[in-house]
Amino acid sequence: MHSNTAAMETPETAPLGANYDNRTRIRIAVSLFYFGQGIAFASWASRIPIIKGYLQLSDAQLGTILLMLPIGQLITMPISGKLVGKYGSHRVLPIGVAIYLLVLCSISLATDAWQLGLCLLLFGILGNICNISVNTQGVLAEGVYKKPIMSSFHGSWSIAGFSGALIGLLTLNLAISTGLHFLLVSVLVFANIFVNKNYLVQDVSASTDKKSFSFKPDKLLISLGVIGFCSMATEGAMFDWSGVYFQDIVMAPATLTTLGYASFMVMMALGRFAGDRVIGRIGRKRTLQISGILMFMGMMTAVLFPSLVICTLAFMLVGIGVACNIPSVYSVAGKHPTISSGVALAMVSSVSYLGFLMGPPLIGYVAELFNLRYSFGLFAFFGLLMLVLTTRLKAFNNE
């Protein structure tokens, strides 16, 4: 296994107290916090069409209001890192998730567009605080294990996405209101907070780390952020445009237009649960290099051979290709030798998340000028860029 034991045994990740008597219990607790956050977000996403109809929003109005969520996430990036650096992710995460759930429930109470926009701004702010906190927990738990386990945490988030979508479908079929739907999910996740909060990994140096307040650009973290940008731009493209690609380019039957998205999501989730074992065998660097190649091959195959079967298989390749990238980037960033985990993750997330925001609109602009196949062809080269950056970055040599 290619691991950097010395990096994992920094003061921030050193074992502390009785919380470390059972590593498996810690891993379960952190995984369930990933799951809880994922199912809360998926519950909101599953209700967007209903909320749109209830508030009588046009497509343009909804698109504008939805921007409030990423705006809230982006403006909170530096603040999240400072909070985690000062108070510790084990304290910030339970409180952040609790408020996140209250905001989720408040979304169902919105009776006007501006109220929904305000709720989504708060949802983005709290979502980012939870994101930085839970990924810091992932890094710290990985330090306790002293082997790669970050991908499995993100796999828990992916499974939560499936679960949230299924619960949303069930509540719609049972004619359960949006408010009751969000309340039931919140009760479930609140129970998770109380059951598992005492098993989170304690940030040993959280209260004394003066460097945690620094948010200056760092060459390593920017490079990791660009790798994350390439991956998240591709993810965003698949989330928002895979169905359209199957409809307009593949000419799939109406009942199969979601096949590409489903194949991508399934393979991404499976790839994340298998990713830790792969990384343990061949190292993060080689895993990311192969991932970049798979991203390129999958996207380019879909462009060159736009048939139903081949595109389904191609999107599977893309799903495998993006599976381990963000967990790996966050894991390396969280072990930065001079910057606290919270601040390092906030820096990398800031750059990476821009890909998720900019990717889907960029595909739309290129498609408007040329063709959707040209857009996917352009995005295929994000895989090659990721391959080059990973190869040149020395931080992966010992991973």
Stockholm file with secondary structure:
# STOCKHOLM 1.0

chainA/1-399         MHSNTAAMETPETAPLGANYDNRTRIRIAVSLFYFGQGIAFASWASRIPIIKGYLQLSDAQLGTILLMLPIGQLITMPISGKLVGKYGSHRVLPIGVAIYLLVLCSISLATDAWQLGLCLLLFGILGNICNISVNTQGVLAEGVYKKPIMSSFHGSWSIAGFSGALIGLLTLNLAISTGLHFLLVSVLVFANIFVNKNYLVQDVSASTDKKSFSFKPDKLLISLGVIGFCSMATEGAMFDWSGVYFQDIVMAPATLTTLGYASFMVMMALGRFAGDRVIGRIGRKRTLQISGILMFMGMMTAVLFPSLVICTLAFMLVGIGVACNIPSVYSVAGKHPTISSGVALAMVSSVSYLGFLMGPPLIGYVAELFNLRYSFGLFAFFGLLMLVLTTRLKAFNNE
#=GR chainA/1-399 SS CCCCHHHHTSGGGSCCGGGGSCHHHHHHHHHHHHHHHHHHHHHHHHTHHHHHHHTTCCHHHHHHHHTHHHHHHHHTHHHHHHHHHHHCHHHHHHHHHHHHHHHHHHHTTCCSHHHHHHHHHHHHHHHHHHHHHHHHHHHHHHHHHTSCCHHHHHHHHHHHHHHHHHHHHHHHHTTCCHHHHHHHHHHHHHHHHHHHGGGSCCCTTTTTCGGGGCCCCCHHHHHHHHHHHHHHHHHHHHHHHHHHHHHHTSCCCGGGTTHHHHHHHHHHHHHHHHHHHHHHHHHHHHHHHHHHHHHHHHHHHHHHCCCHHHHHHHHHHHHHHHHTHHHHHHHHHHTCSSSCHHHHHHHHHHHHHHHHHHHHHHHHHHHHHSCHHHHHHHHHHHHHHHHHHHHHCGGGTTC
#=GC SS_cons         CCCCHHHHTSGGGSCCGGGGSCHHHHHHHHHHHHHHHHHHHHHHHHTHHHHHHHTTCCHHHHHHHHTHHHHHHHHTHHHHHHHHHHHCHHHHHHHHHHHHHHHHHHHTTCCSHHHHHHHHHHHHHHHHHHHHHHHHHHHHHHHHHTSCCHHHHHHHHHHHHHHHHHHHHHHHHTTCCHHHHHHHHHHHHHHHHHHHGGGSCCCTTTTTCGGGGCCCCCHHHHHHHHHHHHHHHHHHHHHHHHHHHHHHTSCCCGGGTTHHHHHHHHHHHHHHHHHHHHHHHHHHHHHHHHHHHHHHHHHHHHHHCCCHHHHHHHHHHHHHHHHTHHHHHHHHHHTCSSSCHHHHHHHHHHHHHHHHHHHHHHHHHHHHHSCHHHHHHHHHHHHHHHHHHHHHCGGGTTC
//
